[in-house]
Structures are given as C-alpha cells and as structure tokens.
Amino acid sequence: MSAPAAPVPVAIEVEAARYALLRRLAPSMRHHLVVNLQPIGMIYEVMDRRLKAPVPDLANVQDSAGKINGFAKAALASCVDVVSWLAPDDSAVTAVPEAARECASLLATSLSFRGYALRNEVGDVPGTVRRATIRHLLAGSLLHCTDHMPAPAEVVLSATPQQDAALLRITVRPVEGDQAMGTEANYRRITWEDLQALAAAEAVPVVREPDGLSLRLPWRPA
C-alpha cells in the first residue's frame, strides 16, 4: 500500500523548514569549508623556511607549492558545493550512494558529539535522483530522528532500489555507551511538520516508522 501524501504546505512553511535545516547544517558546513584551508597556512610556513635556507631545496619547495595548489582547488570546490545547498540547481541529479556519502560525511562528526554513531549502509543503488531533493530530505531526516530519539544510539542509513524510486530508510537503534559531549543543537529542533513541509514541496512521501522513518525518492534521468 502506498504511503499517504503529506498535506500541501504553504510557501512560508517550506521556507521556514529550509531555513531551520540550513541553520542546523551551518556548523558542519563551516567545518567542511575550512578543512582544506587550514593546511595551506602550515604548508606555506614550511615552504617559507625552506626558501630562506642558504641553499633552498627547490624540489621540496615545488612539492609544497603543488600541495598548496591541490588544497586551494579542493577549498574552491567546497565553497561551490556549499553554495549549491543555498541556491540549488533544479536540474542537477546525483546517484543515491553519492548523496548518502555526502550527507553522512557532513553530519557524522556533529552527530557523534551528540551521542549518535552514524552508519552508512547504502550499497550500489543504480539510478539517479534530484540532488537538491535527496540532500535536503536526507539531512533533514537524519536531524529529525536524532532530535527526537534519545542518545546514545546507532543511526543506520540504508537504501533499496524500486521500480520507479529509491526507498531510503533511517533506523535508530539504542546502544549502551558513554554520555554525549553535548546534546544541545545549535538551533531549534527539526520537527515532523518541518520534514513534512520539505517532503511535500518535493512530492516525496515520508513515512514514520517505530524506529525511524523512510523516504521514497523518484528516479530522475541522468
């Protein structure tokens, strides 16, 4: 039996949900941006010392310059990637495993601080989906589940290909473990109403389950 469609949200509800989601993602995005910038300063200091030597080792200097160039390109790519969260390309599509890897990489550290171990078990799922849709709904779903299900817990992300869609499941399993380093979110919780608004705006069914939730994202041509 197909999942019941969520009520069509008004524009202000969708925008409020998107704003709340981006505010929650902001610390993770900031880390994502600086991770490739921090090494540049350290490499520069080493290269500067080598250049001041009586007989500079030009091979090592050239190697350092190449590393700076590589980190600079990666930092630029990160900036472009973060901007695409704010102003998504409606025509962009992505593979489900790539989107799952991206969202898991973005959120794993912040979730671990709150007492949640994120496991990405999405395997080889053929086909592509709209990139903005899976990004926002998957990130929002992960935050919603961890906002409303107590830690410590294991959060398992899985996906199953269907004829006309990809079925994503988020399962939260309580575990025994140490207390979280911090449980307070940097902004308000992502509510079920927020998630419904985001899902309805994308025409994606979202279904509550006893230990998590599921999303059914329609395929898009590559």
HELIX and SHEET records of a PDB file:
HELIX    1   1 ALA A   11  VAL A   34  1                                  24    
HELIX    2   2 GLN A   38  LEU A   51  1                                  14    
HELIX    3   3 LEU A   58  LEU A   86  1                                  29    
HELIX    4   4 VAL A   96  PHE A  113  1                                  18    
HELIX    5   5 ARG A  131  HIS A  148  1                                  18    
HELIX    6   6 TRP A  192  ALA A  201  1                                  10    
SHEET    1   A 2 VAL A  93  ALA A  95  0                                        
SHEET    2   A 2 THR A 128  ARG A 130 -1                                        
SHEET    1   B 5 TYR A 116  ASN A 120  0                                        
SHEET    2   B 5 ALA A 153  PRO A 161  1                                        
SHEET    3   B 5 ALA A 165  PRO A 174 -1                                        
SHEET    4   B 5 GLY A 212  PRO A 218 -1                                        
SHEET    5   B 5 VAL A 206  GLU A 209 -1                                        
END                                                                             
